[in-house]
Amino acid sequence: GQLEKIVASVDLDGNGLISHKEMKAILQDKDAVRALHSVGVDPVSLVDLADVLFPTKVA
């Protein structure tokens, strides 16, 4: 479906997972943004969620 295509389009290393960097790249992919909107997902909120899911380590 559309979500699988989105994952494949931003999964730069092809490992089947989306990293923090790849998640942020979603906003640069117009087709991914359109597809997310079409299934009711706000891409900006998704990327904001990535910041929570992938916290940066403070040394």
mmCIF file as Biopython writes it, N, C-alpha, C and O atoms, coordinates in Angstrom:
data_model
#
loop_
_atom_site.group_PDB
_atom_site.id
_atom_site.type_symbol
_atom_site.label_atom_id
_atom_site.label_alt_id
_atom_site.label_comp_id
_atom_site.label_asym_id
_atom_site.label_entity_id
_atom_site.label_seq_id
_atom_site.pdbx_PDB_ins_code
_atom_site.Cartn_x
_atom_site.Cartn_y
_atom_site.Cartn_z
_atom_site.occupancy
_atom_site.B_iso_or_equiv
_atom_site.auth_seq_id
_atom_site.auth_asym_id
_atom_site.pdbx_PDB_model_num
ATOM 1   N N  . GLY A ? 1  ? 0.796  -1.181 0.000  1.0 0.0 1  A 1 
ATOM 2   C CA . GLY A ? 1  ? 0.000  0.000  0.000  1.0 0.0 1  A 1 
ATOM 3   C C  . GLY A ? 1  ? 0.850  1.262  0.000  1.0 0.0 1  A 1 
ATOM 4   O O  . GLY A ? 1  ? 2.064  1.213  -0.195 1.0 0.0 1  A 1 
ATOM 5   N N  . GLN A ? 2  ? 0.204  2.365  0.218  1.0 0.0 2  A 1 
ATOM 6   C CA . GLN A ? 2  ? 0.884  3.662  0.185  1.0 0.0 2  A 1 
ATOM 7   C C  . GLN A ? 2  ? 1.930  3.801  1.285  1.0 0.0 2  A 1 
ATOM 8   O O  . GLN A ? 2  ? 3.002  4.357  1.047  1.0 0.0 2  A 1 
ATOM 9   N N  . LEU A ? 3  ? 1.637  3.305  2.482  1.0 0.0 3  A 1 
ATOM 10  C CA . LEU A ? 3  ? 2.599  3.454  3.574  1.0 0.0 3  A 1 
ATOM 11  C C  . LEU A ? 3  ? 3.885  2.691  3.291  1.0 0.0 3  A 1 
ATOM 12  O O  . LEU A ? 3  ? 4.974  3.162  3.617  1.0 0.0 3  A 1 
ATOM 13  N N  . GLU A ? 4  ? 3.761  1.511  2.684  1.0 0.0 4  A 1 
ATOM 14  C CA . GLU A ? 4  ? 4.955  0.748  2.330  1.0 0.0 4  A 1 
ATOM 15  C C  . GLU A ? 4  ? 5.804  1.511  1.319  1.0 0.0 4  A 1 
ATOM 16  O O  . GLU A ? 4  ? 7.033  1.493  1.386  1.0 0.0 4  A 1 
ATOM 17  N N  . LYS A ? 5  ? 5.139  2.178  0.386  1.0 0.0 5  A 1 
ATOM 18  C CA . LYS A ? 5  ? 5.861  2.966  -0.609 1.0 0.0 5  A 1 
ATOM 19  C C  . LYS A ? 5  ? 6.581  4.142  0.048  1.0 0.0 5  A 1 
ATOM 20  O O  . LYS A ? 5  ? 7.697  4.487  -0.341 1.0 0.0 5  A 1 
ATOM 21  N N  . ILE A ? 6  ? 5.944  4.754  1.038  1.0 0.0 6  A 1 
ATOM 22  C CA . ILE A ? 6  ? 6.571  5.868  1.752  1.0 0.0 6  A 1 
ATOM 23  C C  . ILE A ? 6  ? 7.822  5.379  2.464  1.0 0.0 6  A 1 
ATOM 24  O O  . ILE A ? 6  ? 8.885  5.992  2.363  1.0 0.0 6  A 1 
ATOM 25  N N  . VAL A ? 7  ? 7.689  4.273  3.185  1.0 0.0 7  A 1 
ATOM 26  C CA . VAL A ? 7  ? 8.837  3.720  3.906  1.0 0.0 7  A 1 
ATOM 27  C C  . VAL A ? 7  ? 9.966  3.414  2.929  1.0 0.0 7  A 1 
ATOM 28  O O  . VAL A ? 7  ? 11.118 3.769  3.179  1.0 0.0 7  A 1 
ATOM 29  N N  . ALA A ? 8  ? 9.644  2.761  1.826  1.0 0.0 8  A 1 
ATOM 30  C CA . ALA A ? 8  ? 10.663 2.414  0.840  1.0 0.0 8  A 1 
ATOM 31  C C  . ALA A ? 8  ? 11.326 3.654  0.258  1.0 0.0 8  A 1 
ATOM 32  O O  . ALA A ? 8  ? 12.525 3.642  -0.019 1.0 0.0 8  A 1 
ATOM 33  N N  . SER A ? 9  ? 10.562 4.722  0.069  1.0 0.0 9  A 1 
ATOM 34  C CA . SER A ? 9  ? 11.125 5.923  -0.555 1.0 0.0 9  A 1 
ATOM 35  C C  . SER A ? 9  ? 12.073 6.684  0.367  1.0 0.0 9  A 1 
ATOM 36  O O  . SER A ? 9  ? 12.967 7.381  -0.113 1.0 0.0 9  A 1 
ATOM 37  N N  . VAL A ? 10 ? 11.892 6.563  1.675  1.0 0.0 10 A 1 
ATOM 38  C CA . VAL A ? 10 ? 12.767 7.297  2.602  1.0 0.0 10 A 1 
ATOM 39  C C  . VAL A ? 10 ? 13.766 6.394  3.314  1.0 0.0 10 A 1 
ATOM 40  O O  . VAL A ? 10 ? 14.625 6.887  4.046  1.0 0.0 10 A 1 
ATOM 41  N N  . ASP A ? 11 ? 13.672 5.088  3.117  1.0 0.0 11 A 1 
ATOM 42  C CA . ASP A ? 11 ? 14.596 4.131  3.734  1.0 0.0 11 A 1 
ATOM 43  C C  . ASP A ? 11 ? 15.881 4.109  2.915  1.0 0.0 11 A 1 
ATOM 44  O O  . ASP A ? 11 ? 16.089 3.218  2.092  1.0 0.0 11 A 1 
ATOM 45  N N  . LEU A ? 12 ? 16.738 5.095  3.147  1.0 0.0 12 A 1 
ATOM 46  C CA . LEU A ? 12 ? 17.916 5.307  2.314  1.0 0.0 12 A 1 
ATOM 47  C C  . LEU A ? 12 ? 18.904 4.155  2.352  1.0 0.0 12 A 1 
ATOM 48  O O  . LEU A ? 12 ? 19.570 3.884  1.353  1.0 0.0 12 A 1 
ATOM 49  N N  . ASP A ? 13 ? 19.015 3.466  3.493  1.0 0.0 13 A 1 
ATOM 50  C CA . ASP A ? 13 ? 19.975 2.364  3.580  1.0 0.0 13 A 1 
ATOM 51  C C  . ASP A ? 13 ? 19.345 1.006  3.271  1.0 0.0 13 A 1 
ATOM 52  O O  . ASP A ? 13 ? 20.034 -0.014 3.285  1.0 0.0 13 A 1 
ATOM 53  N N  . GLY A ? 14 ? 18.044 0.987  2.992  1.0 0.0 14 A 1 
ATOM 54  C CA . GLY A ? 14 ? 17.371 -0.224 2.566  1.0 0.0 14 A 1 
ATOM 55  C C  . GLY A ? 14 ? 17.231 -1.313 3.611  1.0 0.0 14 A 1 
ATOM 56  O O  . GLY A ? 14 ? 17.059 -2.482 3.267  1.0 0.0 14 A 1 
ATOM 57  N N  . ASN A ? 15 ? 17.304 -0.941 4.901  1.0 0.0 15 A 1 
ATOM 58  C CA . ASN A ? 15 ? 17.237 -1.959 5.954  1.0 0.0 15 A 1 
ATOM 59  C C  . ASN A ? 15 ? 15.812 -2.251 6.424  1.0 0.0 15 A 1 
ATOM 60  O O  . ASN A ? 15 ? 15.612 -3.070 7.320  1.0 0.0 15 A 1 
ATOM 61  N N  . GLY A ? 16 ? 14.819 -1.583 5.821  1.0 0.0 16 A 1 
ATOM 62  C CA . GLY A ? 16 ? 13.431 -1.819 6.195  1.0 0.0 16 A 1 
ATOM 63  C C  . GLY A ? 16 ? 12.972 -1.025 7.401  1.0 0.0 16 A 1 
ATOM 64  O O  . GLY A ? 16 ? 11.826 -1.156 7.829  1.0 0.0 16 A 1 
ATOM 65  N N  . LEU A ? 17 ? 13.843 -0.208 7.950  1.0 0.0 17 A 1 
ATOM 66  C CA . LEU A ? 17 ? 13.532 0.637  9.102  1.0 0.0 17 A 1 
ATOM 67  C C  . LEU A ? 17 ? 13.764 2.090  8.729  1.0 0.0 17 A 1 
ATOM 68  O O  . LEU A ? 17 ? 14.504 2.389  7.792  1.0 0.0 17 A 1 
ATOM 69  N N  . ILE A ? 18 ? 13.130 2.991  9.464  1.0 0.0 18 A 1 
ATOM 70  C CA . ILE A ? 18 ? 13.332 4.418  9.215  1.0 0.0 18 A 1 
ATOM 71  C C  . ILE A ? 18 ? 14.078 5.012  10.398 1.0 0.0 18 A 1 
ATOM 72  O O  . ILE A ? 18 ? 13.588 4.994  11.528 1.0 0.0 18 A 1 
ATOM 73  N N  . SER A ? 19 ? 15.266 5.537  10.130 1.0 0.0 19 A 1 
ATOM 74  C CA . SER A ? 19 ? 16.071 6.190  11.166 1.0 0.0 19 A 1 
ATOM 75  C C  . SER A ? 19 ? 15.558 7.608  11.393 1.0 0.0 19 A 1 
ATOM 76  O O  . SER A ? 19 ? 14.691 8.094  10.667 1.0 0.0 19 A 1 
ATOM 77  N N  . HIS A ? 20 ? 16.104 8.255  12.403 1.0 0.0 20 A 1 
ATOM 78  C CA . HIS A ? 20 ? 15.743 9.649  12.688 1.0 0.0 20 A 1 
ATOM 79  C C  . HIS A ? 20 ? 16.027 10.523 11.466 1.0 0.0 20 A 1 
ATOM 80  O O  . HIS A ? 20 ? 15.189 11.329 11.061 1.0 0.0 20 A 1 
ATOM 81  N N  . LYS A ? 21 ? 17.206 10.355 10.889 1.0 0.0 21 A 1 
ATOM 82  C CA . LYS A ? 21 ? 17.588 11.145 9.712  1.0 0.0 21 A 1 
ATOM 83  C C  . LYS A ? 21 ? 16.629 10.877 8.549  1.0 0.0 21 A 1 
ATOM 84  O O  . LYS A ? 21 ? 16.199 11.805 7.864  1.0 0.0 21 A 1 
ATOM 85  N N  . GLU A ? 22 ? 16.300 9.607  8.334  1.0 0.0 22 A 1 
ATOM 86  C CA . GLU A ? 22 ? 15.387 9.255  7.251  1.0 0.0 22 A 1 
ATOM 87  C C  . GLU A ? 22 ? 13.984 9.795  7.517  1.0 0.0 22 A 1 
ATOM 88  O O  . GLU A ? 22 ? 13.295 10.223 6.591  1.0 0.0 22 A 1 
ATOM 89  N N  . MET A ? 23 ? 13.565 9.775  8.775  1.0 0.0 23 A 1 
ATOM 90  C CA . MET A ? 23 ? 12.245 10.297 9.140  1.0 0.0 23 A 1 
ATOM 91  C C  . MET A ? 23 ? 12.166 11.782 8.801  1.0 0.0 23 A 1 
ATOM 92  O O  . MET A ? 23 ? 11.163 12.245 8.257  1.0 0.0 23 A 1 
ATOM 93  N N  . LYS A ? 24 ? 13.220 12.527 9.121  1.0 0.0 24 A 1 
ATOM 94  C CA . LYS A ? 24 ? 13.226 13.957 8.817  1.0 0.0 24 A 1 
ATOM 95  C C  . LYS A ? 24 ? 13.233 14.206 7.307  1.0 0.0 24 A 1 
ATOM 96  O O  . LYS A ? 24 ? 12.741 15.235 6.843  1.0 0.0 24 A 1 
ATOM 97  N N  . ALA A ? 25 ? 13.787 13.271 6.550  1.0 0.0 25 A 1 
ATOM 98  C CA . ALA A ? 25 ? 13.837 13.409 5.092  1.0 0.0 25 A 1 
ATOM 99  C C  . ALA A ? 25 ? 12.450 13.324 4.462  1.0 0.0 25 A 1 
ATOM 100 O O  . ALA A ? 25 ? 12.258 13.749 3.323  1.0 0.0 25 A 1 
ATOM 101 N N  . ILE A ? 26 ? 11.478 12.772 5.205  1.0 0.0 26 A 1 
ATOM 102 C CA . ILE A ? 26 ? 10.114 12.667 4.680  1.0 0.0 26 A 1 
ATOM 103 C C  . ILE A ? 26 ? 9.598  14.030 4.240  1.0 0.0 26 A 1 
ATOM 104 O O  . ILE A ? 26 ? 8.917  14.133 3.220  1.0 0.0 26 A 1 
ATOM 105 N N  . LEU A ? 27 ? 9.914  15.083 5.000  1.0 0.0 27 A 1 
ATOM 106 C CA . LEU A ? 27 ? 9.409  16.418 4.674  1.0 0.0 27 A 1 
ATOM 107 C C  . LEU A ? 27 ? 9.969  16.946 3.358  1.0 0.0 27 A 1 
ATOM 108 O O  . LEU A ? 27 ? 9.399  17.861 2.765  1.0 0.0 27 A 1 
ATOM 109 N N  . GLN A ? 28 ? 11.081 16.377 2.898  1.0 0.0 28 A 1 
ATOM 110 C CA . GLN A ? 28 ? 11.684 16.815 1.641  1.0 0.0 28 A 1 
ATOM 111 C C  . GLN A ? 28 ? 11.106 16.069 0.443  1.0 0.0 28 A 1 
ATOM 112 O O  . GLN A ? 28 ? 11.343 16.458 -0.701 1.0 0.0 28 A 1 
ATOM 113 N N  . ASP A ? 29 ? 10.354 15.004 0.694  1.0 0.0 29 A 1 
ATOM 114 C CA . ASP A ? 29 ? 9.801  14.163 -0.366 1.0 0.0 29 A 1 
ATOM 115 C C  . ASP A ? 29 ? 8.326  14.517 -0.574 1.0 0.0 29 A 1 
ATOM 116 O O  . ASP A ? 29 ? 7.464  14.112 0.206  1.0 0.0 29 A 1 
ATOM 117 N N  . LYS A ? 30 ? 8.051  15.277 -1.637 1.0 0.0 30 A 1 
ATOM 118 C CA . LYS A ? 30 ? 6.682  15.755 -1.877 1.0 0.0 30 A 1 
ATOM 119 C C  . LYS A ? 30 ? 5.689  14.609 -2.022 1.0 0.0 30 A 1 
ATOM 120 O O  . LYS A ? 30 ? 4.561  14.706 -1.539 1.0 0.0 30 A 1 
ATOM 121 N N  . ASP A ? 31 ? 6.090  13.531 -2.678 1.0 0.0 31 A 1 
ATOM 122 C CA . ASP A ? 31 ? 5.190  12.388 -2.838 1.0 0.0 31 A 1 
ATOM 123 C C  . ASP A ? 31 ? 4.889  11.738 -1.495 1.0 0.0 31 A 1 
ATOM 124 O O  . ASP A ? 31 ? 3.754  11.335 -1.240 1.0 0.0 31 A 1 
ATOM 125 N N  . ALA A ? 32 ? 5.898  11.634 -0.637 1.0 0.0 32 A 1 
ATOM 126 C CA . ALA A ? 32 ? 5.693  11.053 0.692  1.0 0.0 32 A 1 
ATOM 127 C C  . ALA A ? 32 ? 4.758  11.930 1.516  1.0 0.0 32 A 1 
ATOM 128 O O  . ALA A ? 32 ? 3.881  11.420 2.213  1.0 0.0 32 A 1 
ATOM 129 N N  . VAL A ? 33 ? 4.941  13.240 1.441  1.0 0.0 33 A 1 
ATOM 130 C CA . VAL A ? 33 ? 4.072  14.169 2.180  1.0 0.0 33 A 1 
ATOM 131 C C  . VAL A ? 33 ? 2.628  14.017 1.704  1.0 0.0 33 A 1 
ATOM 132 O O  . VAL A ? 33 ? 1.711  13.949 2.523  1.0 0.0 33 A 1 
ATOM 133 N N  . ARG A ? 34 ? 2.420  13.963 0.388  1.0 0.0 34 A 1 
ATOM 134 C CA . ARG A ? 34 ? 1.074  13.791 -0.157 1.0 0.0 34 A 1 
ATOM 135 C C  . ARG A ? 34 ? 0.462  12.463 0.277  1.0 0.0 34 A 1 
ATOM 136 O O  . ARG A ? 34 ? -0.710 12.404 0.650  1.0 0.0 34 A 1 
ATOM 137 N N  . ALA A ? 35 ? 1.258  11.405 0.227  1.0 0.0 35 A 1 
ATOM 138 C CA . ALA A ? 35 ? 0.753  10.084 0.604  1.0 0.0 35 A 1 
ATOM 139 C C  . ALA A ? 35 ? 0.391  10.040 2.082  1.0 0.0 35 A 1 
ATOM 140 O O  . ALA A ? 35 ? -0.624 9.450  2.453  1.0 0.0 35 A 1 
ATOM 141 N N  . LEU A ? 36 ? 1.208  10.657 2.926  1.0 0.0 36 A 1 
ATOM 142 C CA . LEU A ? 36 ? 0.893  10.695 4.355  1.0 0.0 36 A 1 
ATOM 143 C C  . LEU A ? 36 ? -0.407 11.453 4.592  1.0 0.0 36 A 1 
ATOM 144 O O  . LEU A ? 36 ? -1.261 11.006 5.358  1.0 0.0 36 A 1 
ATOM 145 N N  . HIS A ? 37 ? -0.554 12.595 3.936  1.0 0.0 37 A 1 
ATOM 146 C CA . HIS A ? 37 ? -1.801 13.362 4.066  1.0 0.0 37 A 1 
ATOM 147 C C  . HIS A ? 37 ? -3.000 12.526 3.622  1.0 0.0 37 A 1 
ATOM 148 O O  . HIS A ? 37 ? -4.068 12.590 4.232  1.0 0.0 37 A 1 
ATOM 149 N N  . SER A ? 38 ? -2.819 11.747 2.562  1.0 0.0 38 A 1 
ATOM 150 C CA . SER A ? 38 ? -3.938 10.971 2.016  1.0 0.0 38 A 1 
ATOM 151 C C  . SER A ? 38 ? -4.423 9.884  2.969  1.0 0.0 38 A 1 
ATOM 152 O O  . SER A ? 38 ? -5.565 9.437  2.872  1.0 0.0 38 A 1 
ATOM 153 N N  . VAL A ? 39 ? -3.558 9.458  3.894  1.0 0.0 39 A 1 
ATOM 154 C CA . VAL A ? 39 ? -3.977 8.451  4.886  1.0 0.0 39 A 1 
ATOM 155 C C  . VAL A ? 39 ? -4.201 9.081  6.259  1.0 0.0 39 A 1 
ATOM 156 O O  . VAL A ? 39 ? -4.306 8.376  7.262  1.0 0.0 39 A 1 
ATOM 157 N N  . GLY A ? 40 ? -4.274 10.430 6.297  1.0 0.0 40 A 1 
ATOM 158 C CA . GLY A ? 40 ? -4.628 11.124 7.530  1.0 0.0 40 A 1 
ATOM 159 C C  . GLY A ? 40 ? -3.489 11.365 8.495  1.0 0.0 40 A 1 
ATOM 160 O O  . GLY A ? 40 ? -3.722 11.568 9.687  1.0 0.0 40 A 1 
ATOM 161 N N  . VAL A ? 41 ? -2.246 11.347 7.998  1.0 0.0 41 A 1 
ATOM 162 C CA . VAL A ? 41 ? -1.086 11.584 8.858  1.0 0.0 41 A 1 
ATOM 163 C C  . VAL A ? 41 ? -0.506 12.957 8.552  1.0 0.0 41 A 1 
ATOM 164 O O  . VAL A ? 41 ? -0.280 13.295 7.390  1.0 0.0 41 A 1 
ATOM 165 N N  . ASP A ? 42 ? -0.265 13.748 9.592  1.0 0.0 42 A 1 
ATOM 166 C CA . ASP A ? 42 ? 0.376  15.055 9.438  1.0 0.0 42 A 1 
ATOM 167 C C  . ASP A ? 42 ? 1.887  14.841 9.459  1.0 0.0 42 A 1 
ATOM 168 O O  . ASP A ? 42 ? 2.436  14.485 10.502 1.0 0.0 42 A 1 
ATOM 169 N N  . PRO A ? 43 ? 2.580  15.052 8.322  1.0 0.0 43 A 1 
ATOM 170 C CA . PRO A ? 43 ? 4.017  14.799 8.253  1.0 0.0 43 A 1 
ATOM 171 C C  . PRO A ? 43 ? 4.834  15.601 9.264  1.0 0.0 43 A 1 
ATOM 172 O O  . PRO A ? 43 ? 5.812  15.088 9.808  1.0 0.0 43 A 1 
ATOM 173 N N  . VAL A ? 44 ? 4.452  16.843 9.523  1.0 0.0 44 A 1 
ATOM 174 C CA . VAL A ? 44 ? 5.199  17.669 10.483 1.0 0.0 44 A 1 
ATOM 175 C C  . VAL A ? 44 ? 5.090  17.069 11.882 1.0 0.0 44 A 1 
ATOM 176 O O  . VAL A ? 44 ? 6.081  16.997 12.608 1.0 0.0 44 A 1 
ATOM 177 N N  . SER A ? 45 ? 3.893  16.642 12.256 1.0 0.0 45 A 1 
ATOM 178 C CA . SER A ? 45 ? 3.717  16.009 13.568 1.0 0.0 45 A 1 
ATOM 179 C C  . SER A ? 45 ? 4.487  14.702 13.644 1.0 0.0 45 A 1 
ATOM 180 O O  . SER A ? 45 ? 5.020  14.350 14.696 1.0 0.0 45 A 1 
ATOM 181 N N  . LEU A ? 46 ? 4.545  13.982 12.531 1.0 0.0 46 A 1 
ATOM 182 C CA . LEU A ? 46 ? 5.294  12.730 12.497 1.0 0.0 46 A 1 
ATOM 183 C C  . LEU A ? 46 ? 6.775  12.979 12.748 1.0 0.0 46 A 1 
ATOM 184 O O  . LEU A ? 46 ? 7.415  12.238 13.494 1.0 0.0 46 A 1 
ATOM 185 N N  . VAL A ? 47 ? 7.316  14.012 12.130 1.0 0.0 47 A 1 
ATOM 186 C CA . VAL A ? 47 ? 8.730  14.337 12.330 1.0 0.0 47 A 1 
ATOM 187 C C  . VAL A ? 47 ? 8.960  14.845 13.752 1.0 0.0 47 A 1 
ATOM 188 O O  . VAL A ? 47 ? 9.986  14.538 14.359 1.0 0.0 47 A 1 
ATOM 189 N N  . ASP A ? 48 ? 8.014  15.620 14.289 1.0 0.0 48 A 1 
ATOM 190 C CA . ASP A ? 48 ? 8.125  16.041 15.693 1.0 0.0 48 A 1 
ATOM 191 C C  . ASP A ? 48 ? 8.150  14.823 16.609 1.0 0.0 48 A 1 
ATOM 192 O O  . ASP A ? 48 ? 8.892  14.797 17.591 1.0 0.0 48 A 1 
ATOM 193 N N  . LEU A ? 49 ? 7.345  13.821 16.293 1.0 0.0 49 A 1 
ATOM 194 C CA . LEU A ? 49 ? 7.336  12.591 17.072 1.0 0.0 49 A 1 
ATOM 195 C C  . LEU A ? 49 ? 8.687  11.885 16.981 1.0 0.0 49 A 1 
ATOM 196 O O  . LEU A ? 49 ? 9.125  11.253 17.942 1.0 0.0 49 A 1 
ATOM 197 N N  . ALA A ? 50 ? 9.339  11.992 15.839 1.0 0.0 50 A 1 
ATOM 198 C CA . ALA A ? 50 ? 10.659 11.377 15.672 1.0 0.0 50 A 1 
ATOM 199 C C  . ALA A ? 50 ? 11.644 11.933 16.690 1.0 0.0 50 A 1 
ATOM 200 O O  . ALA A ? 50 ? 12.509 11.204 17.176 1.0 0.0 50 A 1 
ATOM 201 N N  . ASP A ? 51 ? 11.523 13.211 17.015 1.0 0.0 51 A 1 
ATOM 202 C CA . ASP A ? 51 ? 12.415 13.810 18.012 1.0 0.0 51 A 1 
ATOM 203 C C  . ASP A ? 51 ? 12.210 13.177 19.385 1.0 0.0 51 A 1 
ATOM 204 O O  . ASP A ? 51 ? 13.145 13.107 20.183 1.0 0.0 51 A 1 
ATOM 205 N N  . VAL A ? 52 ? 10.996 12.719 19.660 1.0 0.0 52 A 1 
ATOM 206 C CA . VAL A ? 52 ? 10.702 12.039 20.922 1.0 0.0 52 A 1 
ATOM 207 C C  . VAL A ? 52 ? 11.181 10.591 20.860 1.0 0.0 52 A 1 
ATOM 208 O O  . VAL A ? 52 ? 11.745 10.075 21.825 1.0 0.0 52 A 1 
ATOM 209 N N  . LEU A ? 53 ? 10.954 9.939  19.720 1.0 0.0 53 A 1 
ATOM 210 C CA . LEU A ? 53 ? 11.339 8.536  19.569 1.0 0.0 53 A 1 
ATOM 211 C C  . LEU A ? 53 ? 12.844 8.341  19.494 1.0 0.0 53 A 1 
ATOM 212 O O  . LEU A ? 53 ? 13.368 7.310  19.916 1.0 0.0 53 A 1 
ATOM 213 N N  . PHE A ? 54 ? 13.539 9.341  18.951 1.0 0.0 54 A 1 
ATOM 214 C CA . PHE A ? 54 ? 14.984 9.265  18.776 1.0 0.0 54 A 1 
ATOM 215 C C  . PHE A ? 54 ? 15.650 10.414 19.530 1.0 0.0 54 A 1 
ATOM 216 O O  . PHE A ? 54 ? 16.188 11.328 18.905 1.0 0.0 54 A 1 
ATOM 217 N N  . PRO A ? 55 ? 15.621 10.383 20.861 1.0 0.0 55 A 1 
ATOM 218 C CA . PRO A ? 55 ? 16.209 11.504 21.610 1.0 0.0 55 A 1 
ATOM 219 C C  . PRO A ? 55 ? 17.721 11.582 21.391 1.0 0.0 55 A 1 
ATOM 220 O O  . PRO A ? 55 ? 18.403 10.567 21.255 1.0 0.0 55 A 1 
ATOM 221 N N  . THR A ? 56 ? 18.213 12.801 21.363 1.0 0.0 56 A 1 
ATOM 222 C CA . THR A ? 56 ? 19.659 12.977 21.232 1.0 0.0 56 A 1 
ATOM 223 C C  . THR A ? 56 ? 20.304 12.774 22.586 1.0 0.0 56 A 1 
ATOM 224 O O  . THR A ? 56 ? 19.741 13.124 23.623 1.0 0.0 56 A 1 
ATOM 225 N N  . LYS A ? 57 ? 21.484 12.207 22.558 1.0 0.0 57 A 1 
ATOM 226 C CA . LYS A ? 57 ? 22.202 11.954 23.806 1.0 0.0 57 A 1 
ATOM 227 C C  . LYS A ? 57 ? 23.001 13.192 24.184 1.0 0.0 57 A 1 
ATOM 228 O O  . LYS A ? 57 ? 23.678 13.788 23.347 1.0 0.0 57 A 1 
ATOM 229 N N  . VAL A ? 58 ? 22.916 13.567 25.441 1.0 0.0 58 A 1 
ATOM 230 C CA . VAL A ? 58 ? 23.668 14.717 25.935 1.0 0.0 58 A 1 
ATOM 231 C C  . VAL A ? 58 ? 24.806 14.185 26.783 1.0 0.0 58 A 1 
ATOM 232 O O  . VAL A ? 58 ? 24.586 13.455 27.750 1.0 0.0 58 A 1 
ATOM 233 N N  . ALA A ? 59 ? 26.027 14.555 26.416 1.0 0.0 59 A 1 
ATOM 234 C CA . ALA A ? 59 ? 27.199 14.051 27.155 1.0 0.0 59 A 1 
ATOM 235 C C  . ALA A ? 59 ? 27.555 14.973 28.293 1.0 0.0 59 A 1 
ATOM 236 O O  . ALA A ? 59 ? 28.511 14.712 29.023 1.0 0.0 59 A 1 
#
